[in-house]
Amino acid sequence: MSTGSELTVSAPGRICLFGDHQDFLGLAVIAAAIDRQITIKGTPRDDQVIHIEMPDIDDSDSFNLQDTIPYRGQRDYLRSVVNVLRRQDTCWPHGFDCTIRGTIPINAGVSSSSALVIAWTLFLLAASDRSKTPDSVEIARIGHASEVLEFNEPGGMMDHYTSSLGGIVYIDCHGDITIDRLSIDLHGFVLGDSLEPKDTMGILKQSKADALSGWKLMKDHIEHFDFRTVTLEKAEPFLDDLPKYERNKVYANLVNWDITCQAKNLLTDHVFDSNRLGSLINQHHAMLRDGIGVSTPQIEKMISAAHNAGALGAKVNGSGGGGCMIAYAPGREEEVVEAINDTGGKAEQVNIVRGAHIA
């Protein structure tokens, strides 16, 4: 559908409201796209070469669209999207000179890498010889294949669907993924960056391994054990038989699944209670901190400061182990931003926005 003219696309980062560390277990998440973006601008060339400048990180890349492109290392996403699309018989009438810029904190749990992949997928589909308009769900699936499956990574699909579809989404990752767009108008979120580096893939890999190990061990006690269907009351008598890490993960995931279900009911109820939402966010964070084990002392300082400044709820965001937290503080955003900044973090108010789009 390329017209041979300049092409600009954008895709947002995301915050996770509920369900962190649950999508890869086939459970559900509630996430929201935020107004921190990856933007790609491209000008047509008269050959088949893609040349990319990334001034924010002082990097660049060039390759030919007609070739199978070798990877320069793990997570070489700009090349992997092209390879995934080429396997689907996608072709391009010409190359592009591209510039990629972003306003999403990098390696901070706000999905900068997935937003890049989604924006690049949309760009390449829009620039291709396909006649139909790119579909948001298709873009998400291609993005997940390019970022996660191509490099055998442990992540789920929350980031890709949220960045592609935008708004607030309930993503049920059981079997064939189903998505509900939640139409509620939420505001009052503050994003706080701890400025601590994080090992996203390492954290997710260990979390998934512990949870799946606990799942298998629970099946020795409950034949058809499943996080979705077994209540905490039924599972609790057997938890002490599990090793510490598996026990903590199983307990936290059972509680968090119930919290996510409560949150969906709240967000789809015609009577909305902001205090109830804040309470559920706090309960979710307690499990991420004490059960999953992905908070840090700095994030705890930021969360405490947010509460003291009037936030109704606050939690670690995404994989944790550093990176960002979020606070839900309608009407107290400025005070919460200041309080988080006073701890040594970097905070800013964020708004919920639409998904990936052609500008």
C-alpha positions in Angstrom: 0.0 0.0 0.0 3.1 2.3 -0.3 2.5 5.5 -2.2 6.1 6.5 -2.6 5.7 9.4 -0.2 7.0 10.2 3.2 5.6 7.9 5.9 5.3 8.5 9.6 4.0 6.1 12.2 3.8 6.1 16.0 3.2 3.5 18.7 2.7 4.0 22.4 4.3 2.5 25.5 2.1 1.0 28.2 1.5 0.6 31.8 0.1 -2.6 33.4 -2.7 -2.0 35.8 -3.3 -5.6 36.7 -1.9 -9.0 35.8 1.9 -8.4 35.8 3.7 -11.8 35.4 0.5 -13.5 34.4 0.2 -13.4 30.7 2.8 -16.0 30.1 0.8 -18.3 32.4 -2.2 -18.1 30.2 -4.0 -15.8 32.6 -5.2 -12.2 31.9 -3.8 -8.7 32.2 -5.3 -5.2 32.2 -3.1 -2.7 30.5 -3.2 0.8 29.1 -1.4 2.6 26.3 0.2 5.9 27.5 1.3 9.1 25.8 5.0 8.1 25.5 5.7 7.1 21.9 8.1 5.6 19.4 7.9 7.5 16.2 9.3 6.4 12.8 9.6 8.7 9.8 10.7 7.4 6.5 11.5 8.9 3.1 11.4 6.7 0.0 14.7 5.6 -1.7 15.2 4.5 -5.3 16.6 1.1 -4.3 15.7 -1.7 -1.9 17.8 -0.5 1.0 16.5 0.4 4.4 18.7 2.8 6.2 17.8 3.6 9.8 19.1 6.4 12.1 18.4 6.2 15.8 19.8 9.5 17.3 18.3 8.9 20.8 20.7 6.0 21.3 23.4 7.0 18.8 22.9 4.0 16.6 22.1 3.2 13.0 21.6 0.2 10.7 21.3 -0.6 7.0 20.1 -3.7 5.1 18.5 -4.8 1.8 14.8 -5.7 1.9 15.3 -8.4 -0.8 17.7 -10.4 1.4 17.2 -12.7 4.4 18.9 -10.5 6.9 21.4 -12.0 9.4 21.1 -10.9 13.0 23.9 -9.0 14.6 22.9 -10.4 18.0 20.0 -11.3 20.2 16.9 -9.1 20.1 17.8 -7.5 16.7 14.2 -6.4 16.3 14.5 -4.1 13.3 15.8 -7.0 11.3 13.6 -9.7 12.8 10.4 -7.9 11.8 11.6 -7.8 8.2 12.4 -11.5 8.2 9.1 -12.5 9.8 7.2 -10.4 7.2 9.3 -11.8 4.3 8.3 -15.3 5.4 4.7 -14.2 4.9 5.5 -13.2 1.4 5.5 -9.5 2.1 7.4 -7.4 -0.5 8.3 -3.7 -0.7 8.4 -1.6 -3.9 11.4 0.4 -2.6 13.5 1.1 0.4 13.4 4.0 2.9 15.7 6.3 4.8 14.2 6.2 8.3 14.6 8.1 11.6 13.4 6.6 14.9 12.8 8.7 17.9 11.1 8.0 21.2 9.8 9.5 24.5 9.5 6.1 26.3 12.0 5.4 29.1 14.3 2.7 27.9 14.7 -0.5 29.9 12.3 0.8 32.5 9.3 -1.6 32.2 7.2 0.7 30.0 7.5 -1.5 26.9 9.9 0.6 24.8 11.1 -2.4 22.9 7.6 -3.7 22.1 6.5 -0.2 21.1 9.5 0.0 18.7 8.5 -3.4 17.3 4.9 -2.5 16.8 5.7 0.9 15.2 8.2 -0.8 12.9 5.7 -3.5 12.0 3.1 -0.9 11.1 5.6 1.0 9.1 6.7 -2.0 7.1 3.2 -3.1 6.4 2.1 0.4 5.4 5.1 0.6 3.1 4.6 -2.8 1.6 2.8 -3.9 -1.6 -0.2 -5.2 0.4 -3.5 -3.6 -0.6 -5.4 -3.9 2.7 -5.0 -1.6 5.7 -2.9 -3.2 8.4 -5.1 -4.7 11.2 -4.3 -4.0 14.8 -4.5 -7.6 15.9 -2.4 -8.8 13.0 0.2 -6.1 13.9 0.3 -7.3 17.5 0.8 -10.9 16.5 3.6 -10.1 14.0 5.2 -8.0 16.7 5.1 -10.8 19.2 6.5 -13.3 16.7 9.3 -10.8 15.8 10.3 -9.9 19.4 9.5 -13.0 21.5 9.2 -16.1 19.3 12.0 -15.2 16.9 14.5 -15.1 19.7 12.9 -17.7 22.0 12.3 -15.1 24.8 9.9 -15.7 27.7 7.6 -12.7 27.4 3.8 -12.8 26.7 1.7 -10.7 24.3 0.4 -7.9 26.7 2.9 -5.3 25.4 2.2 -5.9 21.7 -1.6 -5.9 22.0 -1.7 -2.8 24.2 0.7 -0.8 22.0 -1.1 -1.8 18.8 -4.7 -1.5 20.0 -4.3 1.4 22.5 -6.7 2.6 25.2 -7.4 0.2 28.2 -7.5 -3.4 27.2 -8.3 -6.7 29.0 -6.2 -9.4 27.4 -7.1 -13.0 28.2 -4.1 -15.1 27.3 -5.8 -18.5 27.7 -5.8 -20.5 24.5 -6.8 -18.3 21.6 -6.2 -14.8 23.0 -9.3 -12.7 23.4 -9.3 -8.9 23.9 -11.9 -6.7 25.5 -11.5 -2.9 25.0 -12.6 -1.2 28.2 -14.3 2.0 27.5 -14.0 3.6 30.9 -12.3 7.0 31.0 -9.5 6.7 33.5 -7.1 9.5 34.4 -4.8 10.5 37.2 -1.8 8.2 36.5 1.8 9.2 37.3 4.7 7.2 36.0 7.8 7.1 38.2 11.1 5.9 36.9 13.4 4.6 39.6 16.4 5.1 37.2 17.5 1.6 38.2 18.6 -0.6 35.3 16.7 -3.9 35.0 17.2 -7.4 33.5 13.7 -7.8 32.0 14.3 -11.1 30.2 16.1 -12.6 33.2 13.4 -11.6 35.6 10.6 -12.9 33.4 12.4 -16.1 32.7 12.9 -16.9 36.4 9.4 -15.8 37.4 7.9 -18.1 34.7 10.2 -21.0 35.6 9.2 -20.8 39.3 5.5 -20.4 38.6 5.5 -23.4 36.2 7.5 -25.5 38.6 5.0 -24.6 41.4 2.2 -25.5 39.1 3.6 -28.9 38.4 4.2 -29.6 42.1 0.6 -28.5 43.0 -0.7 -31.1 40.5 0.7 -33.8 42.9 -1.9 -32.6 45.4 -4.7 -31.3 43.1 -4.9 -33.4 39.9 -6.4 -30.7 37.7 -4.7 -27.7 39.4 -5.0 -24.6 37.3 -4.5 -21.0 38.4 -7.7 -20.0 36.6 -10.0 -22.5 38.3 -8.5 -23.5 41.7 -9.3 -21.1 44.6 -6.7 -20.0 47.1 -8.9 -21.7 49.8 -8.6 -25.1 48.0 -4.8 -24.7 47.3 -3.7 -23.2 50.6 -3.5 -26.5 52.6 -0.8 -27.8 50.2 1.3 -24.7 49.8 3.6 -25.5 52.7 4.7 -28.7 50.9 6.3 -26.5 48.1 9.8 -25.1 48.2 9.9 -21.4 49.2 10.1 -19.8 45.8 7.5 -22.0 44.2 5.2 -21.5 47.2 5.5 -17.7 47.0 4.9 -17.7 43.2 1.9 -20.0 43.4 0.3 -18.0 46.2 0.9 -14.7 44.6 -0.4 -15.8 41.2 -3.6 -17.2 42.7 -4.2 -14.0 44.6 -3.3 -11.8 41.6 -5.6 -13.7 39.3 -8.5 -13.1 41.7 -7.5 -9.4 41.9 -7.5 -9.1 38.1 -11.0 -10.6 37.9 -12.2 -8.1 40.5 -10.6 -5.2 38.7 -12.3 -6.2 35.4 -15.6 -6.3 37.1 -15.0 -2.9 38.6 -13.8 -1.3 35.3 -16.9 -2.6 33.5 -19.4 -1.7 36.2 -21.7 1.2 35.6 -20.9 2.5 39.1 -17.1 3.2 39.3 -15.3 3.5 42.6 -11.9 5.1 42.4 -11.0 4.2 46.0 -11.8 0.6 45.2 -9.5 0.7 42.2 -6.7 2.2 44.3 -7.2 -0.6 46.9 -6.9 -3.3 44.2 -3.8 -1.7 42.8 -2.2 -1.7 46.3 -3.2 -5.4 46.9 -1.7 -6.3 43.5 1.6 -4.6 44.4 1.8 -6.4 47.7 1.8 -9.7 45.8 4.4 -8.5 43.3 6.6 -7.3 46.1 6.2 -10.1 48.6 5.3 -13.1 46.4 6.8 -12.5 43.0 9.7 -10.5 44.5 10.1 -7.9 41.9 10.1 -4.6 43.8 13.3 -2.8 45.0 14.1 -0.4 47.9 14.0 2.6 45.6 10.6 1.6 44.1 9.3 1.1 47.6 10.4 4.6 48.6 8.7 6.0 45.6 5.5 4.1 46.3 5.5 5.3 49.9 6.0 8.9 48.8 3.2 8.6 46.3 0.8 7.4 49.0 1.9 10.1 51.4 1.2 12.7 48.7 -2.4 11.4 48.1 -2.2 8.6 45.7 -5.0 6.1 46.0 -2.9 3.2 44.7 0.7 2.5 43.6 2.5 -0.5 42.2 5.6 -1.6 40.4 5.0 -1.6 36.7 5.7 -4.5 34.3 8.5 -7.0 35.0 9.9 -5.0 37.9 13.4 -5.5 39.4 14.0 -1.8 38.8 12.5 0.4 36.1 9.2 2.1 36.8 6.3 2.3 39.2 2.9 3.8 38.6 0.6 5.8 40.9 -3.1 6.3 40.6 -3.7 9.7 42.0 -6.7 11.5 40.4 -6.6 15.2 41.4 -3.2 14.8 43.2 -1.0 14.2 40.2 1.3 17.3 40.7 1.8 16.5 44.4 2.7 12.9 43.6 5.1 13.9 40.8 6.9 16.2 43.2 7.0 13.6 46.0 8.4 10.9 43.7 11.0 13.3 42.4 12.1 14.1 46.0 13.1 10.4 46.5 15.5 10.6 43.6 13.2 9.1 41.0 11.9 10.8 37.8 8.2 11.2 37.6 5.6 12.6 35.1 1.9 12.5 34.6 0.8 10.2 31.8 -2.5 10.0 29.9 -4.2 7.0 28.2 -4.1 7.3 24.4 -4.9 5.4 21.2 -2.7 2.7 19.7 -0.3 2.5 16.8 -1.3 4.7 13.9 -0.1 6.3 10.7 0.4 10.0 11.3 
